Amino acid sequence: MLLIRPTISSDVPGILKLIAEIYAEYGCVLDAEKEDTHLLNPGDYFRANGGEFWVIEDKGNILATGAVLLHPDHAELKSLYVHP
């Protein structure tokens, strides 16, 4: 059964795995330590900036992510990744 929920810190390995697999499809390499540091603690990062980071999981496997940042005059869709 699919579960959609806000991310928790224990999701990070699954989030990084999902995104790295998607990057690899395009010949790219995810470097969360240097380029995408927000992915190392996505819940705190997005919540501190007026948004949220969600995951969709099935039996403990992260299958998708979605995040939104809220700005004074608009919302910004961020970090939308879906397992094929």
C-alpha positions as CSV (number, residue, x, y, z in Angstrom):
1,M,0.0,0.0,0.0
2,L,1.4,3.4,-1.0
3,L,1.9,5.9,1.8
4,I,2.3,9.7,1.2
5,R,3.8,11.5,4.1
6,P,6.2,14.2,5.2
7,T,9.8,13.0,5.2
8,I,11.7,12.0,8.3
9,S,15.4,11.8,8.7
10,S,15.5,8.0,8.3
11,D,14.2,8.5,4.7
12,V,17.4,10.2,3.5
13,P,19.2,7.0,2.3
14,G,16.1,6.0,0.3
15,I,15.7,9.5,-1.1
16,L,19.3,9.7,-2.2
17,K,19.1,6.2,-3.8
18,L,16.0,7.2,-5.8
19,I,17.4,10.4,-7.0
20,A,20.9,8.9,-7.8
21,E,19.2,6.2,-9.9
22,I,17.2,8.8,-11.8
23,Y,20.3,11.0,-12.4
24,A,22.2,7.9,-13.7
25,E,19.5,7.4,-16.4
26,Y,20.7,10.7,-17.8
27,G,24.4,10.0,-17.3
28,C,24.6,12.3,-14.3
29,V,25.9,11.7,-10.8
30,L,24.2,13.0,-7.7
31,D,26.6,14.8,-5.3
32,A,24.5,15.6,-2.3
33,E,27.6,16.4,-0.2
34,K,28.7,19.3,-2.5
35,E,25.8,20.3,-4.8
36,D,22.5,19.3,-3.3
37,T,23.2,19.5,0.4
38,H,19.5,20.2,1.1
39,L,18.9,16.5,0.3
40,L,20.9,15.5,3.4
41,N,18.2,16.9,5.7
42,P,15.3,17.7,3.4
43,G,12.6,17.9,6.0
44,D,14.3,20.6,8.1
45,Y,15.5,22.5,5.0
46,F,12.1,22.8,3.4
47,R,10.2,23.4,6.6
48,A,12.6,26.2,7.6
49,N,12.0,27.9,4.3
50,G,8.2,27.7,4.5
51,G,7.6,24.5,2.7
52,E,7.4,20.7,2.9
53,F,9.2,17.7,1.5
54,W,7.0,14.6,1.0
55,V,7.8,11.0,0.1
56,I,5.7,8.2,-1.3
57,E,6.7,4.9,0.0
58,D,5.7,1.3,-0.4
59,K,6.8,-1.2,2.2
60,G,9.6,1.0,3.3
61,N,10.9,1.8,-0.2
62,I,10.9,5.4,-1.3
63,L,9.2,5.5,-4.7
64,A,8.7,9.3,-5.2
65,T,9.5,12.7,-3.7
66,G,7.9,16.1,-4.0
67,A,8.7,19.3,-2.3
68,V,7.3,22.8,-2.2
69,L,8.9,26.1,-1.0
70,L,6.5,28.9,-0.2
71,H,7.4,32.5,-1.0
72,P,5.6,35.7,-0.2
73,D,3.9,35.8,-3.6
74,H,4.2,32.3,-5.0
75,A,4.9,28.6,-4.3
76,E,7.8,26.8,-6.0
77,L,7.7,23.1,-6.9
78,K,11.0,21.5,-6.0
79,S,12.6,18.0,-5.9
80,L,10.0,16.0,-7.9
81,Y,11.3,12.6,-8.5
82,V,9.4,9.4,-9.3
83,H,10.6,5.8,-9.6
84,P,10.0,4.5,-13.1
